[in-house]
């Protein structure tokens, strides 16, 4: 019985973290928000490098990039070697990225508010170990 309760709690927490960000849901979908978080303001990226970084196909990345360009959050520029295309966030993209980060922080703060400061620190350390293990696998 306890095991089922833990699984249900995990499903609820994971569902909350994947839910569209309420403040941004009219303008941007979760996959777009996730993609924007990979980009650093003022830096350019090649689509193939972004695909590799996301563990997605270049085709899948091109669909997300197309969506983001249509709503004005990223733009294409000539690449360094003139054969490639570089992707860069627009000023509006930087603002939306900042808003997404704020929403994520609020969700994290709300979820972790039930824990004591010590338990929060333990939880964060455990998550860091899980992420490190997943990245090395």
Phi, psi and omega in degrees: 000315180299320180301316179297321179297317179297319179296316179297320178297316179299318179299318180295315181295314179296322177297321178295319183285339179264350181298151176301146179286119188308314184293337186247359191298335179287329187259333191212140178269165181304318182294328177290319179298315179301319181294316180301326181292341177283340185267143175256136178303137177081001181250146177255153183224148170271142182301321181296323178291322177295319179299315180298316181297325181272353185060042179236165176283153175304326178296316179297319179295322182297327177294316179295317179299319179300314178301313182294326177291320181297327180262007171081023182264337174224161176221155176265143177225160175300139179282176182296324184262011178066350175263337183260168178242135179258146179249135178218145176289143173276169175304322177294322177298320178297318179296316181294319178301317178297319178295321178298315178300320177297319178296317179297317179299319179295316178299314179299314180299317179296316181294321185273356183296338179284348182261150174290162178305320178295318179294324177298315180298317178298317181297315180297319178297319179297317178297318179299320177295318179297316180296315179299319178295320180292322181290330181274348181283000000 
